Amino acid sequence: MSVAVLMGTYNGEKYIEEQMCSIVKQSRKADEVLICDDCSSDSTVDIIKKFINKHRLKNWTLIENKVNKGFAENFISGISKISADIVFFSDQDDIWHMDKIKIMTDVMKKNNAEAVLCRQKYIDSNGDRKKVFLAQPGIEDFFSSWHFRGKRCVSFEEQVCNNRSTGMALAVRRDAALVCSKWIGEYQISHDLIIGMYAASHNKMYYINESLVKRRIHDNNTSAPQITVYDRIKNMEKMIRGIEGRVKLQLICLADFWWLGECDKKELNKSVRDYSNIIRYIEEREILKLFYLLIKSNGMVNKKIICLSLLYALMEK
């Protein structure tokens, strides 16, 4: 199966060369690499051109957008120009393990998967590891070694609950990505989350408990994760926007994933109601109601979000 890497860039001059080096050094080389620059105003484009020329990368292509498209349109534009069977998404400031493509492609082929996700580490702006004690699913933390070894299939319920499909750690079949493009464009949603939902709804979403990419956390991240509990509580508005995004994603599944079983649809509807109530209870500081939701919510509702909401409400009382 042929492999492509799709990278979106925007003012990434500081870290872009290190990431391109990690792609070039892959033990299983990409058959094509497509870089879509979204109107950078720094030297990103010049660095990319010099790198391609220096390493004589005939299968690498740079597209310079005439207007800034934003992440959704930039993705759709790029995926439509890919011809390979499997697509790896790449940020401009991360670093890949040298076997990332090989390991994830092997899992994709052996399990007839539609999407595969690997674990990720965090590094800071200098490339030093950022230690995380208790992280979101898919992030290497203190408890990672206690988890399962190897790979496993991610259920639809787990995917809805955990959004286990971070783009820079994701590989997807091009056909599946093209199907998801219509929702990305219509609803202006993140490509990685809908791809994860789509693949998991077919029982073809796989997760590898091995760190194959270093995610760089710095001041200019397009989507900077909130690492600590304190980070998340102090920025409750961002967490509420995240909950609203979950509701939007689940409503798309209810409306358009016609193949879902009645049980999944029932649980999704309940999850949408619970998340909507969480937002209301946060705003009204309804501690007892949040506690009740923590007990009665189903497996599609992320309990960590309720715990953080409950903690915030207690602190604000």
C-alpha positions as a Python dict, from the first residue, in 0.01 Angstrom:
ca = {
    (1, 'M'): (0, 0, 0),
    (2, 'S'): (131, 344, -92),
    (3, 'V'): (181, 608, 177),
    (4, 'A'): (152, 987, 169),
    (5, 'V'): (231, 1254, 426),
    (6, 'L'): (8, 1562, 428),
    (7, 'M'): (145, 1863, 615),
    (8, 'G'): (-19, 2200, 666),
    (9, 'T'): (213, 2492, 740),
    (10, 'Y'): (168, 2849, 857),
    (11, 'N'): (450, 3065, 993),
    (12, 'G'): (644, 2763, 1108),
    (13, 'E'): (999, 2876, 1032),
    (14, 'K'): (1131, 2796, 1381),
    (15, 'Y'): (1066, 2420, 1382),
    (16, 'I'): (971, 2312, 1028),
    (17, 'E'): (1315, 2185, 923),
    (18, 'E'): (1348, 1952, 1222),
    (19, 'Q'): (1010, 1798, 1143),
    (20, 'M'): (1096, 1754, 773),
    (21, 'C'): (1421, 1582, 874),
    (22, 'S'): (1227, 1332, 1086),
    (23, 'I'): (1005, 1252, 786),
    (24, 'V'): (1300, 1207, 551),
    (25, 'K'): (1469, 968, 799),
    (26, 'Q'): (1172, 731, 821),
    (27, 'S'): (1266, 361, 792),
    (28, 'R'): (964, 318, 563),
    (29, 'K'): (980, 612, 323),
    (30, 'A'): (668, 800, 220),
    (31, 'D'): (575, 758, -146),
    (32, 'E'): (464, 1118, -161),
    (33, 'V'): (478, 1421, 67),
    (34, 'L'): (245, 1714, 11),
    (35, 'I'): (297, 2039, 203),
    (36, 'C'): (20, 2299, 185),
    (37, 'D'): (132, 2640, 307),
    (38, 'D'): (-152, 2867, 414),
    (39, 'C'): (-1, 3207, 327),
    (40, 'S'): (291, 3216, 569),
    (41, 'S'): (442, 3561, 618),
    (42, 'D'): (775, 3439, 755),
    (43, 'S'): (1048, 3229, 586),
    (44, 'T'): (860, 2896, 610),
    (45, 'V'): (818, 2859, 233),
    (46, 'D'): (1184, 2940, 161),
    (47, 'I'): (1300, 2685, 419),
    (48, 'I'): (1077, 2416, 263),
    (49, 'K'): (1198, 2490, -91),
    (50, 'K'): (1564, 2482, 12),
    (51, 'F'): (1512, 2157, 203),
    (52, 'I'): (1344, 1987, -95),
    (53, 'N'): (1620, 2100, -331),
    (54, 'K'): (1901, 2011, -92),
    (55, 'H'): (1777, 1653, -44),
    (56, 'R'): (1657, 1615, -406),
    (57, 'L'): (1310, 1509, -295),
    (58, 'K'): (1133, 1456, -625),
    (59, 'N'): (827, 1305, -456),
    (60, 'W'): (778, 1611, -231),
    (61, 'T'): (541, 1886, -345),
    (62, 'L'): (482, 2231, -199),
    (63, 'I'): (155, 2414, -266),
    (64, 'E'): (135, 2782, -173),
    (65, 'N'): (-223, 2893, -113),
    (66, 'K'): (-316, 3223, -274),
    (67, 'V'): (-548, 3310, 16),
    (68, 'N'): (-554, 3190, 376),
    (69, 'K'): (-797, 2898, 386),
    (70, 'G'): (-788, 2796, 751),
    (71, 'F'): (-731, 2443, 877),
    (72, 'A'): (-1050, 2284, 741),
    (73, 'E'): (-1027, 2410, 383),
    (74, 'N'): (-652, 2358, 376),
    (75, 'F'): (-705, 1994, 470),
    (76, 'I'): (-979, 1934, 212),
    (77, 'S'): (-767, 2094, -58),
    (78, 'G'): (-468, 1881, 32),
    (79, 'I'): (-646, 1545, 67),
    (80, 'S'): (-806, 1585, -276),
    (81, 'K'): (-458, 1602, -432),
    (82, 'I'): (-323, 1290, -258),
    (83, 'S'): (-316, 967, -458),
    (84, 'A'): (-166, 724, -203),
    (85, 'D'): (-369, 458, -19),
    (86, 'I'): (-275, 574, 333),
    (87, 'V'): (-240, 932, 452),
    (88, 'F'): (-37, 1048, 752),
    (89, 'F'): (-111, 1395, 889),
    (90, 'S'): (183, 1606, 999),
    (91, 'D'): (207, 1924, 1201),
    (92, 'Q'): (492, 2162, 1122),
    (93, 'D'): (656, 2157, 1464),
    (94, 'D'): (660, 1796, 1585),
    (95, 'I'): (920, 1518, 1556),
    (96, 'W'): (845, 1167, 1433),
    (97, 'H'): (997, 842, 1557),
    (98, 'M'): (1195, 688, 1270),
    (99, 'D'): (962, 383, 1256),
    (100, 'K'): (634, 575, 1279),
    (101, 'I'): (525, 514, 920),
    (102, 'K'): (637, 150, 919),
    (103, 'I'): (470, 50, 1247),
    (104, 'M'): (141, 225, 1177),
    (105, 'T'): (122, 108, 816),
    (106, 'D'): (179, -253, 926),
    (107, 'V'): (-108, -227, 1177),
    (108, 'M'): (-329, -71, 910),
    (109, 'K'): (-263, -354, 663),
    (110, 'K'): (-277, -649, 906),
    (111, 'N'): (-607, -539, 1062),
    (112, 'N'): (-778, -389, 757),
    (113, 'A'): (-811, -71, 963),
    (114, 'E'): (-951, 257, 836),
    (115, 'A'): (-755, 466, 1087),
    (116, 'V'): (-465, 405, 1326),
    (117, 'L'): (-351, 622, 1615),
    (118, 'C'): (-24, 607, 1809),
    (119, 'R'): (65, 739, 2153),
    (120, 'Q'): (245, 1074, 2172),
    (121, 'K'): (497, 1245, 2398),
    (122, 'Y'): (508, 1614, 2481),
    (123, 'I'): (820, 1825, 2432),
    (124, 'D'): (879, 2195, 2496),
    (125, 'S'): (1004, 2464, 2258),
    (126, 'N'): (1363, 2346, 2312),
    (127, 'G'): (1283, 1982, 2239),
    (128, 'D'): (1307, 1875, 2603),
    (129, 'R'): (1047, 1634, 2731),
    (130, 'K'): (754, 1780, 2923),
    (131, 'K'): (663, 1537, 3200),
    (132, 'V'): (292, 1477, 3244),
    (133, 'F'): (158, 1301, 3553),
    (134, 'L'): (-201, 1242, 3448),
    (135, 'A'): (-276, 1295, 3079),
    (136, 'Q'): (-556, 1254, 2832),
    (137, 'P'): (-585, 917, 2652),
    (138, 'G'): (-312, 884, 2390),
    (139, 'I'): (-58, 1099, 2576),
    (140, 'E'): (239, 936, 2745),
    (141, 'D'): (223, 997, 3121),
    (142, 'F'): (321, 834, 3450),
    (143, 'F'): (57, 564, 3407),
    (144, 'S'): (135, 472, 3043),
    (145, 'S'): (338, 164, 3137),
    (146, 'W'): (38, 28, 3328),
    (147, 'H'): (-177, 25, 3018),
    (148, 'F'): (-206, -257, 2766),
    (149, 'R'): (85, -341, 2538),
    (150, 'G'): (70, -349, 2160),
    (151, 'K'): (-246, -250, 1974),
    (152, 'R'): (-622, -283, 2004),
    (153, 'C'): (-941, -182, 1832),
    (154, 'V'): (-1115, 130, 1968),
    (155, 'S'): (-1489, 91, 2016),
    (156, 'F'): (-1730, 358, 1899),
    (157, 'E'): (-1832, 427, 2261),
    (158, 'E'): (-1468, 481, 2362),
    (159, 'Q'): (-1403, 710, 2065),
    (160, 'V'): (-1706, 924, 2145),
    (161, 'C'): (-1597, 943, 2509),
    (162, 'N'): (-1226, 1016, 2459),
    (163, 'N'): (-1191, 1169, 2110),
    (164, 'R'): (-897, 933, 2059),
    (165, 'S'): (-777, 1062, 1720),
    (166, 'T'): (-524, 1345, 1745),
    (167, 'G'): (-427, 1444, 1388),
    (168, 'M'): (-50, 1446, 1422),
    (169, 'A'): (-60, 1090, 1561),
    (170, 'L'): (-311, 963, 1305),
    (171, 'A'): (-296, 763, 982),
    (172, 'V'): (-607, 706, 770),
    (173, 'R'): (-707, 538, 448),
    (174, 'R'): (-747, 801, 179),
    (175, 'D'): (-1095, 672, 85),
    (176, 'A'): (-1217, 721, 443),
    (177, 'A'): (-1063, 1069, 457),
    (178, 'L'): (-1240, 1168, 134),
    (179, 'V'): (-1575, 1054, 275),
    (180, 'C'): (-1515, 1263, 589),
    (181, 'S'): (-1419, 1569, 384),
    (182, 'K'): (-1784, 1655, 323),
    (183, 'W'): (-1851, 1694, 697),
    (184, 'I'): (-1527, 1885, 750),
    (185, 'G'): (-1623, 2138, 484),
    (186, 'E'): (-1991, 2164, 566),
    (187, 'Y'): (-1956, 2194, 944),
    (188, 'Q'): (-1604, 2345, 967),
    (189, 'I'): (-1489, 2079, 1212),
    (190, 'S'): (-1149, 1930, 1281),
    (191, 'H'): (-1058, 1655, 1033),
    (192, 'D'): (-906, 1420, 1292),
    (193, 'L'): (-1209, 1396, 1521),
    (194, 'I'): (-1464, 1311, 1252),
    (195, 'I'): (-1223, 1059, 1097),
    (196, 'G'): (-1190, 889, 1436),
    (197, 'M'): (-1568, 875, 1475),
    (198, 'Y'): (-1616, 741, 1123),
    (199, 'A'): (-1354, 465, 1156),
    (200, 'A'): (-1468, 361, 1504),
    (201, 'S'): (-1830, 340, 1389),
    (202, 'H'): (-1713, 62, 1152),
    (203, 'N'): (-1498, -105, 1423),
    (204, 'K'): (-1191, -15, 1217),
    (205, 'M'): (-1018, 235, 1444),
    (206, 'Y'): (-695, 100, 1602),
    (207, 'Y'): (-477, 240, 1877),
    (208, 'I'): (-107, 158, 1931),
    (209, 'N'): (21, 206, 2286),
    (210, 'E'): (363, 318, 2170),
    (211, 'S'): (495, 674, 2152),
    (212, 'L'): (585, 738, 1787),
    (213, 'V'): (565, 1117, 1774),
    (214, 'K'): (684, 1404, 1991),
    (215, 'R'): (431, 1684, 2008),
    (216, 'R'): (590, 2023, 2064),
    (217, 'I'): (409, 2254, 2304),
    (218, 'H'): (489, 2623, 2263),
    (219, 'D'): (326, 2966, 2265),
    (220, 'N'): (227, 2958, 1896),
    (221, 'N'): (47, 2621, 1885),
    (222, 'T'): (-268, 2636, 1674),
    (223, 'S'): (-433, 2402, 1922),
    (224, 'A'): (-237, 2399, 2246),
    (225, 'P'): (-346, 2122, 2485),
    (226, 'Q'): (-418, 2197, 2849),
    (227, 'I'): (-175, 1969, 3028),
    (228, 'T'): (-256, 2012, 3397),
    (229, 'V'): (-581, 2012, 3594),
    (230, 'Y'): (-508, 2373, 3689),
    (231, 'D'): (-470, 2472, 3322),
    (232, 'R'): (-812, 2332, 3242),
    (233, 'I'): (-993, 2478, 3541),
    (234, 'K'): (-850, 2828, 3501),
    (235, 'N'): (-966, 2833, 3136),
    (236, 'M'): (-1319, 2705, 3179),
    (237, 'E'): (-1439, 2898, 2873),
    (238, 'K'): (-1209, 2689, 2655),
    (239, 'M'): (-1335, 2368, 2815),
    (240, 'I'): (-1695, 2475, 2752),
    (241, 'R'): (-1608, 2537, 2385),
    (242, 'G'): (-1461, 2188, 2379),
    (243, 'I'): (-1782, 2042, 2521),
    (244, 'E'): (-1983, 2232, 2261),
    (245, 'G'): (-1754, 2082, 1995),
    (246, 'R'): (-1827, 1734, 2128),
    (247, 'V'): (-2200, 1798, 2108),
    (248, 'K'): (-2167, 1923, 1751),
    (249, 'L'): (-1968, 1615, 1652),
    (250, 'Q'): (-2218, 1378, 1813),
    (251, 'L'): (-2511, 1550, 1643),
    (252, 'I'): (-2338, 1498, 1307),
    (253, 'C'): (-2306, 1127, 1386),
    (254, 'L'): (-2675, 1108, 1479),
    (255, 'A'): (-2779, 1288, 1161),
    (256, 'D'): (-2548, 1126, 904),
    (257, 'F'): (-2412, 793, 1035),
    (258, 'W'): (-2715, 599, 912),
    (259, 'W'): (-2543, 264, 977),
    (260, 'L'): (-2529, 311, 1355),
    (261, 'G'): (-2734, 64, 1559),
    (262, 'E'): (-3030, 173, 1768),
    (263, 'C'): (-2835, 120, 2090),
    (264, 'D'): (-2554, 354, 1979),
    (265, 'K'): (-2808, 616, 1867),
    (266, 'K'): (-2987, 597, 2201),
    (267, 'E'): (-2661, 637, 2394),
    (268, 'L'): (-2551, 925, 2169),
    (269, 'N'): (-2876, 1110, 2230),
    (270, 'K'): (-2830, 1068, 2605),
    (271, 'S'): (-2469, 1186, 2578),
    (272, 'V'): (-2576, 1500, 2390),
    (273, 'R'): (-2831, 1579, 2661),
    (274, 'D'): (-2579, 1520, 2940),
    (275, 'Y'): (-2311, 1740, 2782),
    (276, 'S'): (-2566, 2018, 2725),
    (277, 'N'): (-2663, 1990, 3091),
    (278, 'I'): (-2297, 2000, 3199),
    (279, 'I'): (-2256, 2339, 3031),
    (280, 'R'): (-2569, 2471, 3201),
    (281, 'Y'): (-2467, 2332, 3540),
    (282, 'I'): (-2120, 2488, 3509),
    (283, 'E'): (-2269, 2829, 3437),
    (284, 'E'): (-2517, 2795, 3724),
    (285, 'R'): (-2263, 2634, 3964),
    (286, 'E'): (-2500, 2341, 4021),
    (287, 'I'): (-2273, 2118, 4229),
    (288, 'L'): (-2528, 1852, 4324),
    (289, 'K'): (-2654, 1817, 3968),
    (290, 'L'): (-2299, 1776, 3836),
    (291, 'F'): (-2234, 1512, 4100),
    (292, 'Y'): (-2554, 1332, 3998),
    (293, 'L'): (-2442, 1338, 3632),
    (294, 'L'): (-2108, 1191, 3734),
    (295, 'I'): (-2292, 889, 3874),
    (296, 'K'): (-2560, 837, 3609),
    (297, 'S'): (-2396, 941, 3279),
    (298, 'N'): (-2326, 670, 3023),
    (299, 'G'): (-1998, 542, 2877),
    (300, 'M'): (-1999, 802, 2599),
    (301, 'V'): (-1964, 1090, 2846),
    (302, 'N'): (-1610, 1168, 2961),
    (303, 'K'): (-1610, 1147, 3340),
    (304, 'K'): (-1294, 1360, 3365),
    (305, 'I'): (-1483, 1652, 3213),
    (306, 'I'): (-1757, 1619, 3475),
    (307, 'C'): (-1496, 1595, 3754),
    (308, 'L'): (-1322, 1910, 3630),
    (309, 'S'): (-1656, 2088, 3598),
    (310, 'L'): (-1748, 1981, 3951),
    (311, 'L'): (-1416, 2101, 4087),
    (312, 'Y'): (-1457, 2435, 3911),
    (313, 'A'): (-1809, 2478, 4048),
    (314, 'L'): (-1688, 2401, 4400),
    (315, 'M'): (-1406, 2654, 4373),
    (316, 'E'): (-1639, 2924, 4241),
    (317, 'K'): (-1908, 2875, 4507),
}
